[in-house]
Amino acid sequence: MTGADSGIRAFTLIEVLLVVMIIMIAAAVAVPVFRGSFHGLALRSTVRDLIMAGRYARARAALQSKQVALIFYLERGRFEVAELTPEEKDVDVAGIVHDFEGADLWGGSPEEELKARISYKVTPLISRAASAGVRILRVSTDKVSQEYEGSAWVYYYPNGMCDGYTVELADKRGRRAVITVSPYSGTPSVEYSSGSGLD
């Protein structure tokens, strides 16, 4: 066999450059698509973690027959599930009821007085942070008194019910998620929307 028919075949430089160009064009189109889905993934991951924390709190309250709180730290972007155990102080229930019987003398009630004399031991069970770039914007509860200095909390009760609440989350690209939890069944519903960027 002479030089041209030696059986060795190879790609020319133009063919190799053409294949490289096709790969670069495909990558330029595909990377932004995947990048956008990764940003949405952080928001969805935080939503999933919050829903699972609520389910855990509900199950724990029912199984342990204790009140459980889901606590939100808005400024720190964290949330935790904590078990509440009442620690009663020396309370004379009959004396309190007798003092308040018949009239609202000081603008209070026996229930409020009893609550003031009972404190709770808080035992954290799980704690999670929102995914990077995701903020907890606000927590709305059915009870206004459950918000204090950048924190909010909701209670899950042994009977399977909870305080109804809504949590609003947002990422830096303006995508938002609103989680609404039914007070009777503890069932969450989620709505996603997009908006302008948050910085």
N, C-alpha and C positions, 0 to 999 in steps of 0.2 A: 504494500500500500504506500502510496506516495502522500505528500503533505495535505492535500485537500480531502482525501478520503480516509484519514486516519481514525475516524470514529469519535473524536473528541468534540463535544458540543458545548457551547457556553452562551450566556446572554450577552447582548451588546450593552454598552454603557447607556444608550438611549432607552432600552427596555427596562433596565434597572431603575433609572431615574423616573420613568413613567409610573412604575409600581410604587415608588416612594412618594411621589406626588399624590397618587390616589389614596394612599394610607393617611397622608397628612390632611387631605381634604375631609376624609371620613372622620378623623379625630377632631378636627376643628368644628364639625357639625355636632358630633356626639357629646363632647365634653361639657358644653354649656347645658345640655339637656340633663345629663346626670348630675351636674353640680346643683341645679335648681331642685332636683328631687332630694338631694342630701340635706339642703337647708330645710325643706319641709319635714324631713325625717326627725329633726330635733324637736320640733313642735309636737309632732305626733307621738314621739317617745315620751315627752313630758305629760301629754294627755293620758297616755296609757298608764304611766306610773301613778298619776293622780287617781284614775279610776280604780286601779288595783289597790291603792292605799285605802280608798273608801270601802271597797269590798272587804278588805282585810279588817278594817275597823268594825264593820257591821257584823262580820262573822265572829270576831273576837268578843264583841259585846254580847252576842247571843249565846256563845258557848261558855263564857266565863260568868254570865249573869252580872256583868258590871258595866257601868257607863264608860264609854271610850270616846276620846276626843280626836278629831283630825285638826291639827293646828297648822296655820299658814303663817310664815314669816315673809311678808311681801318684800321688804327691802333687801333681805338676804337671798330671796329666791329659793327658799327651802320650805318643806312641809314635813310633818311627822305625825305618827299615830301614837297616842299615849293613853294608857289605862288610868282611870281616875278611881281612887279608893277613898271613900269618905272617912275623915278623921273627926269624930265628934268631940267637941269640948264639953265641959260640964254644962249640960243643958237641962233646965227644969222646964220640960215641955208644958206641963200643967200650969206652971206659973206664968209662962208666956201667954198661953191661951187665955188664962183668967185675966191678965192685965189688959188684953186687947178686946175682951168680950164686950159686945154691946156698942162700942164706939170706935171711931178712927181718931184717936186722941193726938197722935203725932204724925199723921200722914203715912203710917206704915201698916203692915198687916202681920199676922202671926207667921205666915209663910216667909215673908221677907226677913223677919227677925230670926227665924230658924235658919234660913240660908246664911245669914250673917254670922251665925254661931257655928256653922259647919264649914270646915275647910277640906280640901282634897289633897291627897298625896298623888303626885303626878309621876307615873312610871313610863318613860319613853320606851316604845316597842320597836318602831322602825323610823328612820329619818332619811329623807332623800332631798337632793337638790334638783332644781329644774335643769334641763340640758343647757349647754353653752349657747348663749344668744337668746334664750327664752326667758321672759319676765312674767311674773304673776302680777297682773295689773290691778285687779280688785277681786274681793270676795264679798258677795252680798248674801246675808243670811236672813231668815225670817225674823230673827231676834236682833235688834239693833245693839243691844248691850254686849254682844259677842265680838266686839272689835275694840282693840286698844293698842295705841302706839305702834302702828305698823304691823300688828298681828291680828289675826282673826281665827276663830275656831268654831267648829260645829260639833255637836254631840251625836253619838250613835247610842241607842238605848237597847237594853236586853230584849225588848219585845220585837226587835227588827226594824223599828222606825228610826228616823234621824231628823235633825233640824234641816228643813229644806234649804238648799244653798245653790249659788251660782258662782263659778270661778271663771274669770276672763284671763286668758294668756295671750301673749303676743311675742313675735320674734322681731329681729332687727329689720327684716324685709317687709314688715307690715302685715304679715299673715297673722290672723287671729283665730283663736278657738274659744268657744264658750261652752263650758260644761255645766249643765243644770241637773241637779239631783232631786228626785221626788222625796218628800218627807215621809210618805207612807210606805213605799216599797224600797227606797234607797237606790232605785234604778237611775243610772245616769243617761243623759242624752247629750250629744256633742254636735255643735254647729261650727263649721270652718268658714272663714271668709278671708279675703285679701284686701290690703289697703296700702297706704303710703308707709315708707320706712320710718322706723323709730330709732332714734339715737340717743 
